[in-house]
Amino acid sequence: MATPMTPAQLLAQLKKWGVDYQEYKDWKTHNRNHKGAWGPVNGFMVHHTGSDAKDQRALLYNGISGLPGPLCHFGLAQDGTVHLVGWGRANHAGMGDDDVLSAVIDERPAPVDDESNTDFNARFYGVEVWYSGSHKMTDAQYKTLLKLSAAVLDFHGWNEFSVIGHGESGSPGKWDPGYASGKMMDMDEVRKDVSGVLKLDPKPTTPKPAPVPAKPKPVSYEPYPGAAYFRKSPNSSLVTRMGKRLVAEGCAVYASGPGPRWTEADRKSYRKWQLKNGYRGTAADGYPGKASWDKLKVPKG
Ligand SMILES: [Zn+2]
């Protein structure tokens, strides 16, 4: 027993498995649920449309005379894009063999189909691959077919035996998906490839939060208080903070401190900073000038 995916669950699976898709009209509510059951679902059925036309959305959405649409859930274009054309009961599988269905339910290899006694439209998701079947599908189609199969199987926790071709389901006269006129693809090979892709199980694409750039600390530095300031032997936290920077720069000659009161030790320490920065003579008198002060970057208190 498996309840069919909701459209939202399906879209999440397509994203998780990296399936390129496009939504056609009101596909989410386009179905034939008014004509019969949809679900429980047991498997995923592969078809070819029998046509190489480049845009088969309208056909699959509307259906044909005597067979109203949707004719499947997924249309698979030559470029590997999945077109979502319906969601719910769809006219793709017709009647099938109950022994095949039992095998699909048990997720084991199916017996040769020889009956048409069971409503398969209720039990299978269906993809129509856009090609005639008289030649191979494109590589892009095949690649997407595997990912799409994996997206469905992964959601329900099914294995590769949940994938069957229409031509092995018990629907008379069907040979899809084909690779040459009247010849069905080797579905065991397809299932093997599906199994390989299924093992790659990517992480769900919960949108990663955008990396928050580390906020640069709003450090602002003390503006130059002017040459006269230091000649007045100030007593302020600014002097302490300046002294700490001089210590950090390896220019300190403090016997103790630094402290708030401007002393000869501050002047000598600052002189070392000036010398370190290439100042000489009166430019290295130990009283801060604007250029050396700005370079020292005394943090604000
Ligand atoms: Zn078919």
Boltz pocket constraint, residues with backbone or C-beta under 6 A from the ligand:
constraints:
  - pocket:
      binder: B
      contacts: [[A, 46], [A, 47], [A, 48], [A, 92], [A, 166], [A, 174], [A, 176]]
      max_distance: 6.0
